[in-house]
Structure formats: C-alpha cells, structure tokens
Amino acid sequence: LALIGAALVRDRAGTRAAPWAAGAAALFTLGILLFSGALYGATALGLWSLTFLAPWGGFALMAGWLALAVAGFRARP
C-alpha cells in the first residue's frame, strides 16, 4: 500500500511533490529489503549475523512514511 500511495502522489501531485514521492518509494523499497531480508536471513537461512539490519530497515520504512506525508502536503494547492 505504501508503494501504491507513493506512486499515486507522484502521478497526480505535479512537480512540487514528485521528488518526495520518488524518495518515499525508494525508502519503502530499501526498508522492505533490509527489514524483511534480515528476518528471512536469520530464521530461514540461519544467518543470525544479519539481524543488525532489521532496525535500519525499520528506520527506512519510517522515513518513507515521513517522506510520503511531506509529498502529500506539498501536493495540496
């Protein structure tokens, strides 16, 4: 849902919010890869050394939501 929201804001917002929406999409993607990848690597593959990446993934997800909120506010007339 977050990536769909970022795409909708980027598509309909114009030039003021587009960079923020693109940044939000990148942060969501990075957050999903780091957070989910760390959990998958630890549980399924036994690579417990990857668990330090999970908080960074969570931080990227939170930053993505913040960037999407900024994009939404910049898209308003």
C-alpha positions as CSV (number, residue, x, y, z in Angstrom):
1,L,0.0,0.0,0.0
2,A,2.8,2.4,0.7
3,L,4.3,2.0,-2.7
4,I,0.9,2.4,-4.3
5,G,0.4,5.6,-2.3
6,A,3.8,7.0,-3.3
7,A,3.0,6.2,-7.0
8,L,-0.4,7.9,-6.8
9,V,1.1,11.0,-5.2
10,R,3.9,11.2,-7.7
11,D,1.5,10.7,-10.6
12,R,-1.1,13.3,-9.5
13,A,0.8,15.8,-7.5
14,G,2.9,17.7,-10.1
15,T,6.5,18.8,-9.8
16,R,6.5,20.0,-6.2
17,A,5.8,16.7,-4.6
18,A,7.2,14.3,-7.2
19,P,10.8,14.2,-5.8
20,W,9.4,13.5,-2.3
21,A,7.2,10.7,-3.6
22,A,10.0,9.1,-5.5
23,G,12.2,9.3,-2.4
24,A,9.4,7.7,-0.4
25,A,9.2,4.8,-2.8
26,A,13.0,4.3,-2.7
27,L,12.9,4.3,1.1
28,F,10.0,1.9,1.2
29,T,11.8,-0.5,-1.1
30,L,15.0,-0.2,0.9
31,G,13.2,-0.7,4.2
32,I,11.3,-3.8,2.9
33,L,14.6,-5.3,1.7
34,L,16.6,-4.6,4.8
35,F,13.9,-5.5,7.4
36,S,12.3,-8.5,5.7
37,G,15.7,-9.7,4.4
38,A,17.2,-9.6,7.8
39,L,14.3,-11.6,9.3
40,Y,14.3,-14.1,6.5
41,G,18.1,-14.5,6.6
42,A,18.0,-15.1,10.3
43,T,15.1,-17.5,10.5
44,A,15.2,-19.4,7.2
45,L,18.9,-19.4,6.4
46,G,20.3,-19.3,10.0
47,L,22.3,-16.2,9.2
48,W,21.8,-14.5,12.6
49,S,24.6,-12.0,11.8
50,L,22.1,-10.2,9.5
51,T,19.8,-9.2,12.3
52,F,21.6,-5.9,12.8
53,L,20.0,-4.8,9.5
54,A,16.4,-5.1,10.8
55,P,16.4,-1.8,12.8
56,W,17.9,0.0,9.7
57,G,15.1,-1.4,7.6
58,G,12.5,-0.2,10.2
59,F,14.1,3.3,10.1
60,A,14.0,3.4,6.3
61,L,10.3,2.4,6.5
62,M,9.5,5.2,9.0
63,A,11.5,7.7,6.9
64,G,9.5,6.6,3.8
65,W,6.2,7.3,5.6
66,L,7.5,10.7,6.6
67,A,8.6,11.5,3.0
68,L,5.2,10.4,1.7
69,A,3.5,12.7,4.2
70,V,5.7,15.6,3.0
71,A,4.8,14.7,-0.6
72,G,1.1,14.7,0.3
73,F,1.3,18.1,2.0
74,R,3.3,19.6,-0.9
75,A,0.8,18.3,-3.4
76,R,-2.0,20.3,-1.9
77,P,-2.9,23.5,-3.8
